[in-house]
């Protein structure tokens, strides 16, 4: 249905419209009674910005329904980790979660899962939820439909082979999606889960900075984004994230929050989820 509705294609068409509009205005064509070319170009730019924001802002659901947080009066939050499994940091995060009796959700890369099945097994065995984060962490806006399908299917196949359970939640790399990406995910029975609290921990600003970014924005029903991995390259240290996780858990527990998986927090929603 949405095969031709790729963000890049739509932006390409709008770019052509903007150029034509500016040329017409420059040549003084269609200037009366209003500068039609100029205003057409302005509208094209506005629509282009709006479409881009719709694809990259987590809570924007113009292209289709995504979940970023839930409306609830209960003091519950979902701690989520992307880009793993990635030793030794995934192991260290799991140790902290176990020490504090906290359940989390891990959005795993298929390639990393295939390379480290023992970590996937541990995540599952210790009661955490597993989600699909594609196989190679590609930008799904820049690949064709068949690649989107392959990235998701291969990951679910790997995770099913390791755990015996096929994930039903997905987080697109960088949170980017367009109508085609969302349609493919729906066809595969995957619910799209973004986030409402972003730590930007991949910049390694220091464990206290990471923790404070999370603590300042967390509220009832928040979905917190952290990274235990580093995509396929697997070069960056996640030591700061590990220590920040400890601080976040201790402080939010002190404030009366309970940590649950994505499925559990969705089940606690009151009214409409965001």
C-alpha positions in Angstrom: 0.0 0.0 0.0 2.8 2.4 1.0 5.5 1.2 -1.4 5.9 4.6 -3.0 5.6 6.6 0.2 9.3 6.6 1.3 10.4 9.7 3.1 13.3 10.3 0.7 11.0 10.1 -2.3 8.5 12.6 -0.7 11.3 15.0 0.1 12.6 14.7 -3.4 9.3 15.7 -4.9 9.0 18.6 -2.5 12.5 19.8 -3.4 11.5 19.9 -7.1 8.3 21.8 -6.2 10.4 24.3 -4.1 12.9 24.8 -7.0 10.1 25.3 -9.6 8.4 27.8 -7.3 11.5 29.8 -6.7 12.3 29.8 -10.5 8.8 31.0 -11.3 9.1 33.8 -8.8 12.5 34.8 -10.0 11.2 35.0 -13.5 8.3 37.1 -12.3 5.8 34.4 -13.5 2.6 33.8 -11.6 3.2 36.9 -9.4 -0.2 38.4 -9.6 -2.5 38.7 -7.7 -0.1 36.9 -5.3 3.5 35.6 -5.7 2.2 32.0 -6.3 5.6 30.5 -7.0 7.2 32.0 -3.9 4.4 30.9 -1.6 4.4 27.4 -3.2 8.1 27.2 -2.4 7.6 28.2 1.2 4.8 25.6 1.6 7.1 23.0 0.1 9.8 23.8 2.7 7.3 23.7 5.5 5.9 20.3 4.4 9.5 19.0 4.0 10.4 20.0 7.6 7.2 18.6 8.9 7.7 15.2 7.2 11.3 15.0 8.4 10.2 15.7 12.0 7.4 13.1 11.6 10.1 10.5 10.8 12.6 11.3 13.5 10.7 12.6 16.6 9.9 9.6 18.8 6.5 10.7 19.9 5.2 11.8 16.5 2.6 9.4 15.1 1.8 11.1 11.8 3.0 8.1 9.8 1.5 5.5 12.2 1.1 4.6 15.8 4.2 4.3 18.0 4.5 4.0 21.8 6.8 6.3 23.7 5.3 6.3 27.2 2.0 5.5 28.9 -0.5 7.6 30.8 -0.7 6.1 34.3 -1.0 7.3 37.9 1.3 4.5 39.0 4.9 5.2 39.6 6.2 2.7 37.1 8.9 3.2 34.4 10.4 1.0 31.7 14.2 0.8 31.5 15.3 -0.1 27.9 18.7 -0.8 26.4 19.7 -0.7 22.7 22.4 -2.1 20.5 23.5 -5.1 22.5 24.4 -7.7 23.3 27.9 -6.3 23.7 30.3 -7.8 26.2 31.5 -6.8 28.8 28.9 -4.1 29.2 25.7 -6.1 28.7 27.0 -8.6 31.4 27.7 -5.7 33.8 24.2 -4.1 33.2 22.6 -7.5 33.8 24.6 -7.9 37.1 23.3 -4.5 38.3 19.7 -5.4 37.3 20.0 -8.7 39.2 21.4 -7.1 42.3 18.5 -4.6 42.4 15.8 -7.0 41.4 14.9 -4.9 38.3 13.5 -6.1 35.1 14.3 -4.2 31.8 13.8 -4.5 28.1 16.7 -5.1 25.6 16.3 -4.2 22.0 18.9 -6.4 20.4 20.8 -6.4 17.1 20.5 -9.7 15.2 24.2 -9.6 14.3 25.3 -9.1 17.9 22.9 -11.7 19.1 24.3 -14.2 16.6 27.8 -13.4 17.8 26.9 -13.6 21.6 24.0 -16.1 22.0 25.1 -16.8 25.6 24.2 -13.2 26.5 20.8 -13.4 24.8 20.1 -16.6 26.8 21.1 -14.8 30.0 18.9 -11.8 29.2 15.9 -14.1 28.6 16.6 -16.5 31.5 16.7 -13.6 34.0 13.3 -12.4 33.1 14.0 -9.4 30.9 12.0 -8.7 27.7 13.7 -8.9 24.3 12.9 -6.6 21.4 14.0 -6.4 17.7 16.4 -3.6 16.8 17.2 -4.9 13.2 20.1 -7.1 12.2 22.8 -4.6 11.2 21.5 -1.3 12.7 20.9 0.2 9.3 19.0 3.5 8.8 15.7 2.1 7.6 14.8 5.3 5.8 17.7 4.7 3.4 17.1 1.2 2.3 14.4 -0.5 0.1 11.4 -2.4 1.4 13.0 -5.8 0.9 15.9 -4.8 3.1 13.6 -3.6 5.8 11.8 -6.9 5.7 15.1 -8.8 5.8 16.6 -6.8 8.7 13.5 -7.5 10.9 13.0 -11.2 9.8 16.6 -12.2 10.2 16.8 -10.7 13.7 13.6 -12.4 14.8 14.8 -15.7 13.4 18.1 -15.4 15.3 16.4 -14.5 18.6 13.8 -17.3 18.2 16.6 -19.8 17.6 18.3 -18.8 20.8 15.3 -18.3 23.1 12.4 -20.1 21.5 10.4 -16.9 21.6 9.9 -14.5 18.7 9.9 -10.8 19.8 6.7 -8.8 19.2 8.2 -5.3 19.9 10.6 -3.4 17.8 12.6 -0.2 18.0 13.9 1.1 14.6 17.6 2.3 14.7 17.7 6.0 15.8 13.9 5.7 16.0 13.6 6.6 12.3 10.5 5.4 10.4 8.3 6.2 7.5 5.0 4.7 6.2 6.8 1.8 4.5 8.9 1.0 7.6 5.8 1.0 9.8 3.8 -1.0 7.4 6.4 -3.8 7.3 6.6 -3.8 11.0 2.9 -4.2 11.3 2.9 -7.0 8.7 5.4 -8.8 10.9 3.3 -8.3 14.0 5.8 -6.0 15.6 4.6 -3.1 17.9 6.8 0.0 17.6 8.3 1.2 20.8 10.3 4.5 21.0 11.1 6.3 24.2 10.2 9.4 26.2 13.5 9.9 28.1 16.7 10.0 26.2 20.0 10.0 28.0 22.3 10.6 25.0 24.7 8.3 26.8 26.5 7.4 23.6 28.3 10.8 23.8 30.0 9.5 27.1 29.5 12.8 29.0 30.0 11.2 32.4 27.9 8.8 34.4 26.4 11.6 36.6 25.4 13.6 33.5 23.8 10.6 32.0 22.0 9.8 35.2 20.8 13.4 35.7 19.5 13.6 32.2 17.3 10.6 32.9 16.3 11.6 36.5 15.3 15.2 35.4 12.8 13.9 32.8 11.4 10.7 34.3 7.8 10.7 35.3 5.0 8.1 35.7 4.9 5.8 32.6 8.3 6.9 31.2 10.2 4.7 28.8 13.9 5.4 29.3 16.5 4.9 26.6 20.1 3.7 27.4 22.7 1.8 25.4 24.5 -1.3 26.5 26.0 -1.7 23.0 27.5 0.3 20.2 25.8 -0.9 17.0 27.7 -3.4 14.8 31.0 -1.5 15.1 31.2 -2.3 18.8 34.1 0.0 19.5 32.8 2.5 22.1 32.9 2.0 25.9 29.6 1.8 27.7 31.3 1.9 31.1 29.6 5.2 31.9 26.2 3.8 31.0 26.8 0.9 33.3 27.5 3.1 36.3 24.8 5.6 35.4 22.3 2.6 35.4 23.2 2.0 39.0 22.6 5.6 39.9 19.3 5.8 38.1 18.0 2.6 39.7 18.9 3.7 43.2 17.5 7.2 42.9 14.3 6.3 41.2 13.7 3.5 43.7 14.2 6.0 46.4 11.5 8.2 44.8 9.1 5.2 44.9 9.3 4.1 41.3 9.1 0.5 40.2 10.8 -0.8 37.1 8.9 -3.0 34.6 9.3 -4.3 31.1 7.7 -2.6 28.1 4.9 -5.2 28.0 4.2 -4.6 31.6 4.1 -0.8 31.4 1.8 -0.9 28.4 -0.5 -3.1 30.4 -0.7 -0.5 33.1 -1.8 2.3 30.8 -4.8 4.4 31.8 -6.5 5.9 28.8 -4.5 6.6 25.6 -0.8 5.6 25.3 1.5 8.1 23.8 
